[in-house]
Amino acid sequence: MRHGHVVAAAVVRRLRGCARGDESGQILVLTVGFAVLCLLVATTVMGVSAVHIEHKKLLSAADGAAAAAADSFTLADTASGEAPPAALLSEDRVRGVVATYLERAGAGARFERLAVASATGTPDGRTATVSLTAFARVPLVSIVLPDGVPIQATASARARLVR
């Protein structure tokens, strides 16, 4: 009978442990889950930041190209003498200056698959609009996004004559 008493005492101890909510080992699962969540958030923030910085660099290149294109104006025909001289831009000249600017600035080496978009030109003959596209690499998730993320930047500059 002594043996039966020992078994009953062990059963009572086990039932008391379950009733108190014995959580041994569950804190490890919680810690691992929290660590994985923190790593996912950090990876996401790092990826978004990298794409944002690449977009700002592309915007800076587009801005410089637009300014160079706006400075490539020719004088409008003022043979009548009534209108003051005005700056005039042409589509072909704007596209040519943009290509030259990007080549001289080494933008092709700084950006992956850099291209001048079809929106580049002059909508009114006085404003140079430059639209560039490229791809930004996202760190740590290149397995999921092997081609990168497409980015586009557009900048405009107005050609003006001033005294």
C-alpha positions as CSV (number, residue, x, y, z in Angstrom):
1,M,0.0,0.0,0.0
2,R,2.9,2.2,0.5
3,H,3.6,2.2,-3.2
4,G,0.0,3.3,-4.1
5,H,0.3,6.2,-1.7
6,V,3.5,7.4,-3.5
7,V,1.9,7.2,-6.9
8,A,-1.2,9.1,-5.7
9,A,1.0,11.9,-4.2
10,A,2.8,12.2,-7.6
11,V,-0.5,12.5,-9.4
12,V,-1.7,15.2,-7.0
13,R,1.6,17.2,-7.5
14,R,1.2,17.0,-11.2
15,L,-2.4,18.1,-11.1
16,R,-1.5,21.0,-8.9
17,G,1.2,22.1,-11.4
18,C,-1.3,22.0,-14.3
19,A,-3.8,24.0,-12.2
20,R,-1.2,26.7,-11.5
21,G,-0.5,27.0,-15.3
22,D,3.0,25.6,-15.3
23,E,4.6,27.3,-18.3
24,S,8.1,25.9,-18.3
25,G,9.7,26.2,-21.8
26,Q,7.1,28.6,-23.2
27,I,9.1,31.7,-22.6
28,L,11.7,30.3,-25.1
29,V,9.0,30.1,-27.8
30,L,7.9,33.7,-27.0
31,T,11.5,35.0,-27.1
32,V,12.2,33.3,-30.5
33,G,9.0,34.6,-31.9
34,F,9.8,38.2,-30.8
35,A,13.4,37.9,-32.2
36,V,12.0,36.8,-35.6
37,L,9.5,39.7,-35.6
38,C,12.3,42.2,-34.8
39,L,14.4,40.9,-37.6
40,L,11.6,41.1,-40.1
41,V,10.9,44.7,-39.0
42,A,14.6,45.6,-39.3
43,T,14.8,44.0,-42.7
44,T,11.8,45.9,-43.9
45,V,13.0,49.2,-42.7
46,M,16.4,48.6,-44.2
47,G,14.9,47.7,-47.6
48,V,12.5,50.6,-47.7
49,S,15.3,53.0,-46.8
50,A,17.6,51.6,-49.5
51,V,14.9,52.1,-52.2
52,H,14.2,55.6,-50.9
53,I,17.9,56.6,-51.1
54,E,18.2,55.2,-54.6
55,H,15.1,57.2,-55.6
56,K,16.6,60.4,-54.2
57,K,19.9,59.7,-56.1
58,L,17.9,59.2,-59.3
59,L,15.9,62.3,-58.7
60,S,19.2,64.3,-58.2
61,A,20.5,62.9,-61.6
62,A,17.2,63.9,-63.3
63,D,17.3,67.3,-61.8
64,G,20.8,67.9,-63.0
65,A,19.9,66.7,-66.5
66,A,16.9,68.9,-66.6
67,A,18.9,72.0,-65.6
68,A,21.5,71.2,-68.3
69,A,18.8,70.7,-70.9
70,A,17.1,74.0,-69.9
71,D,20.4,75.7,-70.4
72,S,20.7,74.4,-73.9
73,F,18.1,76.8,-75.3
74,T,18.3,78.7,-78.6
75,L,16.9,82.2,-79.1
76,A,13.5,82.4,-80.6
77,D,13.1,84.3,-83.9
78,T,12.4,87.9,-83.0
79,A,12.7,89.4,-86.5
80,S,9.4,91.4,-86.1
81,G,11.0,93.4,-83.3
82,E,7.8,93.5,-81.2
83,A,8.5,90.6,-78.8
84,P,11.5,90.5,-76.6
85,P,14.0,87.7,-77.2
86,A,12.9,84.4,-75.7
87,A,14.5,81.0,-74.9
88,L,13.4,78.1,-77.1
89,L,13.9,74.4,-76.5
90,S,13.5,71.5,-78.9
91,E,12.7,67.9,-78.2
92,D,15.7,66.5,-80.0
93,R,18.1,69.0,-78.3
94,V,16.7,68.2,-74.8
95,R,17.0,64.5,-75.3
96,G,20.6,64.9,-76.7
97,V,21.7,67.0,-73.8
98,V,20.2,64.6,-71.3
99,A,22.0,61.7,-72.8
100,T,25.3,63.6,-72.8
101,Y,24.8,64.8,-69.3
102,L,24.1,61.3,-68.0
103,E,27.2,59.9,-69.8
104,R,29.5,62.6,-68.5
105,A,28.2,62.2,-65.0
106,G,28.7,58.4,-65.0
107,A,25.1,57.8,-64.1
108,G,25.1,54.5,-66.1
109,A,27.6,53.1,-63.6
110,R,25.7,54.4,-60.6
111,F,22.3,53.1,-61.5
112,E,21.2,49.6,-62.5
113,R,19.4,49.5,-65.9
114,L,19.2,53.3,-66.2
115,A,17.0,54.5,-69.0
116,V,15.6,57.8,-70.2
117,A,11.8,57.5,-70.3
118,S,9.7,58.6,-73.2
119,A,8.2,61.5,-71.2
120,T,11.6,63.3,-71.5
121,G,11.4,66.4,-73.8
122,T,9.8,69.8,-73.8
123,P,6.0,70.1,-73.5
124,D,5.9,73.8,-74.3
125,G,9.2,74.7,-75.9
126,R,10.4,76.5,-72.7
127,T,10.4,73.8,-70.1
128,A,12.8,70.8,-70.1
129,T,11.3,67.7,-68.5
130,V,13.5,64.7,-67.7
131,S,12.1,61.4,-66.7
132,L,14.5,58.6,-65.7
133,T,13.9,55.0,-64.7
134,A,16.2,52.5,-63.0
135,F,16.1,49.5,-60.6
136,A,17.0,49.7,-56.9
137,R,18.5,46.6,-55.2
138,V,16.9,45.7,-51.9
139,P,19.4,44.3,-49.4
140,L,18.8,40.9,-47.8
141,V,15.8,40.1,-49.8
142,S,17.4,39.6,-53.2
143,I,16.1,36.0,-53.2
144,V,12.5,37.3,-53.1
145,L,13.2,40.3,-55.5
146,P,16.1,39.2,-57.7
147,D,15.5,42.0,-60.3
148,G,15.2,44.8,-57.7
149,V,12.5,47.4,-57.4
150,P,11.7,49.7,-60.4
151,I,12.1,53.4,-59.5
152,Q,11.3,56.5,-61.6
153,A,12.1,60.1,-61.1
154,T,10.9,63.2,-63.1
155,A,12.4,66.7,-62.9
156,S,11.6,69.9,-64.8
157,A,13.6,73.1,-65.4
158,R,12.5,76.2,-67.2
159,A,14.6,78.0,-69.7
160,R,14.6,81.8,-69.1
161,L,16.5,84.8,-70.4
162,V,17.3,87.4,-67.7
163,R,19.1,90.7,-67.9
